[in-house]
């Protein structure tokens, strides 16, 4: 699998400073199972985990996940749960 890193992100307006009580080194299931669409390290972790789970390999696919994550967050602003966001992205992958 190809790696997807910070420089590969399509959007560049993320904050890379974690909020109080949030540890950037603890991500995934341990990190409250939520994604902040403003915090770069959480977005990047979500994309990397999604790509690994669904065996995506290209930068374009990673950016598609990112764009869909942003669209999901814009359309469903109260949806922060990783599992729900992942479900929405999977359901709409071919439509996006």
ROTORRO-191645 format. One record per residue: residue number from 1; x, y, z of N, C-alpha, C in turn; residue in one letter. Coordinates in steps of 0.1 Angstrom, whole numbers. Example, Ala and Ser with C-alpha at 12.3 -4.5 7.8 and 13.67 -1.06 7.14 Angstrom:
ATOM    i    nc1    nc2    nc3   cac1   cac2   cac3    cc1    cc2    cc3  aa
ATOM    1    132    -57     78    123    -45     78    132    -33     78   A
ATOM    2    128    -22     71    137    -11     71    129      0     79   S
END
This chain:
ATOM    i    nc1    nc2    nc3   cac1   cac2   cac3    cc1    cc2    cc3  aa
ATOM    1      8    -12      0      0      0      0      9     12      0   X
ATOM    2      5     22     -8     12     35     -9      9     42      4   X
ATOM    3     19     51      8     16     59     20      9     71     16   X
ATOM    4      2     77     26     -6     89     24     -2     98     36   X
ATOM    5      5    109     33     11    117     44      5    131     44   X
ATOM    6      9    139     53      5    153     55      5    161     42   X
ATOM    7     16    160     35     18    167     22      9    163     11   X
ATOM    8      3    151     13     -7    146      3    -21    151      4   X
ATOM    9    -23    158     16    -37    163     18    -41    173      8   X
ATOM   10    -53    173      3    -58    182     -7    -60    196      0   X
ATOM   11    -67    196     11    -70    208     18    -58    211     27   X
ATOM   12    -55    224     29    -43    228     36    -47    237     49   X
ATOM   13    -60    237     52    -64    246     63    -66    240     76   X
ATOM   14    -60    228     78    -61    221     91    -52    228    102   X
ATOM   15    -56    226    114    -48    230    125    -40    217    129   X
ATOM   16    -28    220    133    -19    208    137    -15    210    151   X
ATOM   17    -23    218    158    -21    220    173    -33    213    179   X
ATOM   18    -31    204    188    -42    196    194    -49    205    204   X
ATOM   19    -62    202    206    -69    210    216    -66    204    230   X
ATOM   20    -70    212    240    -67    208    254    -74    195    257   X
ATOM   21    -66    186    263    -71    173    266    -71    163    255   X
ATOM   22    -66    167    243    -66    158    232    -51    155    229   X
ATOM   23    -48    143    228    -34    139    226    -32    135    211   X
ATOM   24    -24    142    203    -22    139    189    -16    125    187   X
ATOM   25    -10    120    197     -3    107    196    -13     95    198   X
ATOM   26    -25     98    203    -35     88    205    -46     90    195   X
ATOM   27    -47     81    186    -57     82    175    -64     69    174   X
ATOM   28    -73     69    164    -81     57    162    -92     54    172   X
ATOM   29    -94     42    176   -104     38    185   -102     44    199   X
ATOM   30    -89     46    203    -86     52    216    -90     66    216   X
ATOM   31    -90     73    205    -93     88    204   -108     90    203   X
ATOM   32   -115     85    213   -129     88    215   -138     84    203   X
ATOM   33   -132     77    193   -139     72    181   -145     84    173   X
ATOM   34   -140     96    174   -145    107    167   -135    113    158   X
ATOM   35   -139    121    149   -130    128    140   -133    143    140   X
ATOM   36   -123    151    142   -125    165    141   -120    169    127   X
ATOM   37   -129    174    119   -125    178    105   -116    190    104   X
ATOM   38   -113    196    116   -104    208    116    -90    204    120   X
ATOM   39    -88    192    127    -76    188    132    -69    179    122   X
ATOM   40    -58    184    117    -51    176    106    -47    162    110   X
ATOM   41    -42    160    122    -37    147    126    -49    137    127   X
ATOM   42    -61    142    131    -72    133    131    -77    129    117   X
ATOM   43    -77    139    108    -81    137     95    -72    127     88   X
ATOM   44    -59    130     90    -49    121     84    -50    107     89   X
ATOM   45    -51    105    102    -53     92    108    -65     85    102   X
ATOM   46    -76     92    101    -88     86     95    -86     81     81   X
ATOM   47    -80     90     72    -77     86     58    -68     74     58   X
ATOM   48    -57     74     65    -48     63     65    -54     50     69   X
ATOM   49    -62     51     80    -69     39     84    -80     34     74   X
ATOM   50    -87     43     68    -97     40     57    -89     33     46   X
ATOM   51    -78     39     41    -71     34     30    -66     20     33   X
ATOM   52    -61     18     45    -56      5     48    -67     -6     49   X
ATOM   53    -78     -2     55    -90    -12     56    -95    -15     42   X
ATOM   54    -96     -6     33   -102     -8     20    -92    -10      9   X
ATOM   55    -79    -12     13    -68    -15      4    -67     -5     -8   X
ATOM   56    -68      8     -4    -66     19    -14    -51     22    -14   X
ATOM   57    -46     26    -26    -32     27    -27    -27     40    -33   X
ATOM   58    -36     48    -39    -31     60    -46    -34     73    -38   X
ATOM   59    -26     83    -41    -28     96    -35    -42    101    -39   X
ATOM   60    -46     99    -51    -59    103    -56    -70     97    -47   X
ATOM   61    -69     84    -44    -79     78    -36    -79     84    -22   X
ATOM   62    -67     86    -16    -66     93     -3    -73    106     -3   X
ATOM   63    -70    114    -14    -77    127    -15    -92    126    -17   X
ATOM   64    -96    116    -23   -111    114    -25   -117    111    -11   X
ATOM   65   -110    103     -3   -115    101     11   -116    114     18   X
ATOM   66   -105    122     17   -105    135     24   -116    144     19   X
ATOM   67   -119    145      6   -129    153      1   -143    148      5   X
ATOM   68   -144    135      6   -157    129     10   -159    132     25   X
ATOM   69   -148    131     33   -149    134     47   -154    148     49   X
ATOM   70   -148    157     42   -152    171     43   -166    173     38   X
ATOM   71   -171    167     28   -184    168     23   -194    162     33   X
ATOM   72   -190    151     39   -198    145     49   -199    154     62   X
ATOM   73   -188    160     66   -189    169     77   -197    182     74   X
ATOM   74   -197    186     62   -205    198     58   -220    194     57   X
ATOM   75   -223    182     52   -237    178     51   -243    174     64   X
ATOM   76   -234    167     72   -239    162     85   -230    168     96   X
ATOM   77   -231    180    100   -222    187    109   -222    180    123   X
ATOM   78   -232    173    127   -233    167    140   -227    153    140   X
ATOM   79   -223    148    128   -218    135    127   -203    135    128   X
ATOM   80   -198    130    139   -183    130    141   -178    116    144   X
ATOM   81   -187    107    145   -184     93    148   -177     87    136   X
ATOM   82   -165     81    138   -157     75    128   -165     64    120   X
ATOM   83   -172     56    128   -179     45    121   -190     50    112   X
ATOM   84   -197     61    117   -208     66    108   -203     73     96   X
ATOM   85   -192     81     98   -186     88     86   -181     77     76   X
ATOM   86   -174     67     82   -169     56     73   -180     50     65   X
ATOM   87   -191     47     72   -203     41     65   -208     50     54   X
ATOM   88   -209     63     57   -214     73     47   -205     73     34   X
ATOM   89   -192     73     37   -182     73     26   -183     60     18   X
ATOM   90   -184     49     24   -185     36     17   -198     36      8   X
ATOM   91   -209     40     14   -222     40      7   -222     50     -5   X
ATOM   92   -214     60     -5   -214     70    -15   -201     70    -24   X
ATOM   93   -193     61    -22   -180     61    -29   -181     62    -44   X
ATOM   94   -190     54    -50   -192     54    -65   -199     66    -70   X
ATOM   95   -206     73    -61   -214     85    -65   -206     98    -65   X
ATOM   96   -195     97    -58   -187    110    -56   -177    112    -67   X
END
